[in-house]
Amino acid sequence: MNFRVLSCLLLAIGSQLNSEETPKASLCEMRLVVASDSPGAKPFVLKTDKGDEQFFVSPTIIIDASAIKSALAAVDGGLPKSDQMANANIHVSLTPKGASDFGEFSEKHTGKRIAILAHGAVLAAPTINKAIFGGEFSFGPFPYDHAQKIAQLIKPETK
């Protein structure tokens, strides 16, 4: 499986990621990035290492936390996970229904960006490079410690 299906145009490290505590409940959702004049479009700011980027997001939720089976930070290229300076990608696995819904959506919206939100903050806005069937995708890279926090915001581990 090729996990490098999504590429992140910008490093997204929202203000929530600087917090020492990570929320236990996921309020994650993915929405299409749209033009400012699209009906119901809501403005958001993506904080990056290159500055803030403002864009508009559709009110329609593509998938939410119930469609996400897991989200994990993983260092590609065989580097040790404990290397805090290493870059990591977020690998997301979807439920069967989530995979079906996202597959259809990604096929129709190749080349478009999606906003990944948690608790009302944009975590990332990657571009859909191709249709994503099979229920798995990744985006990034991020510094490893931030990737762990993003993954936890997308789908907290249950114990």
N, C-alpha and C positions, 0 to 999 in steps of 0.2 A: 504494500500500500504506500503510495506516495503522500507523505504527510505535508509536503511543501506546496499545497494547493492554493493556499491564500498567502499573499505577501502583504506585510504591513507597510504602508507608505511612510508612516511616521512612528517614532517611539511614543507610546502613550503612557504617561505616568501621571495619573490624576492625583488630586490632593488626598483622596482617600488612601492611596497606596503609601503615603508617607506616615500613616498612622501605625502605631505599634500593634493595635488590635485589629483583627480581621473579623467582620461580621459573620455570624454563624448561619444566618438565613440568607438564601440567595434570592435576590429580586432581579435576576438577570433576564435580559431580553435583547433580541437582535432586530434591528429595523433598518430599512433602506435609507441611505443618504440621498436627498432629493434637492431640487432647485428651491430657492427661497420663495418662489411664487406658487409652489405646489399646495393644493388644498390641505389645510391642517398642519403644514410643516412647522416644526418647532426648532428654534435655534439652540445649538449646543456649542460648547467650546471644548476642544481637545487640547490638553496641555502636553507639550512635547519638549524634547531637548532643544528644539530649534525655535521655540516660541509657541504662542497660542494660535490655533486654527479654528475659525468659526465656520460652521456649516449647518445645514438644516436636515432634519430627520423626519421621515414619514410617521404619522400616528399609528400606522398599521404594524403590529408585531409579527415578525416572520416566525420566530420561535421564541419560547420562553424557557425558564428553568425546568419545567416539567418535561421538555423534549431533550434535555441534556443528561446523558448517563454519567459522564465523567469529564473532568478538565484537569489536566496535569501539566506541570512545567517540566520540560525535558531538555537537557543539553544534548545537542546533536554533535556528531563527530567524535564520540567516545570520551569526551572530557569528563572528569569526575563531577558529580552533581553538587558536591560540597564547594566547588570552586565558585566563590561569590562574584568573581570578575567575569566568569564565563557568560556567554549569551545563551539564552534558552528560548525555545518556542513553546507556545501553549498548544497542546494537543487536545482536541475536543472529540468525544465520542457521543453520538446521539442515540436516542431510543429508536426502535423501528419506525414509529410514527414520525418522529423528528427527522429521521433520515429521509423518509419519503417526502415530507413537506419541504425540507431544505433542498433536496435533490431537484425537485420541480422548480422551486424558486431560483436556485442558482443557475439552472439551465436557461431560464428566461432573462436573467440579469447578469450574465457574464460581462465583465468589464466595469461593473458598477461597484460602488463601495457600500459596505454595511457598517452600521454603528453597533458596537457591542457595549451595552449599558449595564451597570449594576448599581442599584440603589439611586438611580437618577443621574449618575455620572458616567460620562463616556470613558471607557477603558481603552478602546482602540477603534479604528475605522479602516479595516483592511479592504483590499480590492478582491473581488471574486475573479480569479484568473480563468476558471473553467467550471463546467457543471460538476457538482460534488455529489456523486452517488456513492453509496456504501456507508454513509453515516459517520465518516471520520474526516477531520480537517485540522489544519494547524495555522497559526499566524504568529508573527514576531519578526525578528528577535527582540528580546528585552534582556536587561541584566538579570541574572538568575534570581536574585532575591525579589525583584519586582515581578518577574514571571510567576513565581510561587504565589505572591499576593493576588495577582490577577486571576490565576487559576482558582484560588480559594474564593474569590468574589463571584466567579462564574458558577462554580458548583462546589460548595463546601463539602468536605469529607464528612461522612456520617460515622459515628462511633457507636 
